[in-house]
Amino acid sequence: MFLMQKNSEKLVEILSLSDLFNPNHLKIIGRFHAGEEMQDAEKFAKDEMAFPSGEPLPKCWVDPHYREH
């Protein structure tokens, strides 16, 4: 799955989907998708990510208390 880093607007290949879907995990492991060489994996803050269309991530992925609101 690819997401976009909001501040740089670069695509990030998400390597840890279970971390992405878990609202208790604030960071996800991914790598920039740029150039011909595979980039090194690094941690990204979920609040800095969005879908490539610019839509925010679903609340159930980022807020552990989303059912209480």
SULTA-V512053 format. One record per run of one state. SS is the DSSP state (H for helix, E for strand, - for the rest). FROM is the first residue (numbers start at 1). LEN is the number of residues. If there is no record, write none. Layout:
# SULTA-V512053
ss:SS from:FROM len:LEN
ss:SS from:FROM len:LEN
This chain:
# SULTA-V512053
ss:- from:1 len:1
ss:E from:2 len:4
ss:- from:6 len:5
ss:E from:11 len:4
ss:- from:15 len:2
ss:H from:17 len:5
ss:- from:22 len:5
ss:E from:27 len:6
ss:- from:33 len:9
ss:E from:42 len:4
ss:H from:46 len:3
ss:E from:49 len:2
ss:- from:51 len:5
ss:E from:56 len:1
ss:- from:57 len:2
ss:H from:59 len:4
ss:- from:63 len:3
ss:H from:66 len:3
ss:- from:69 len:1
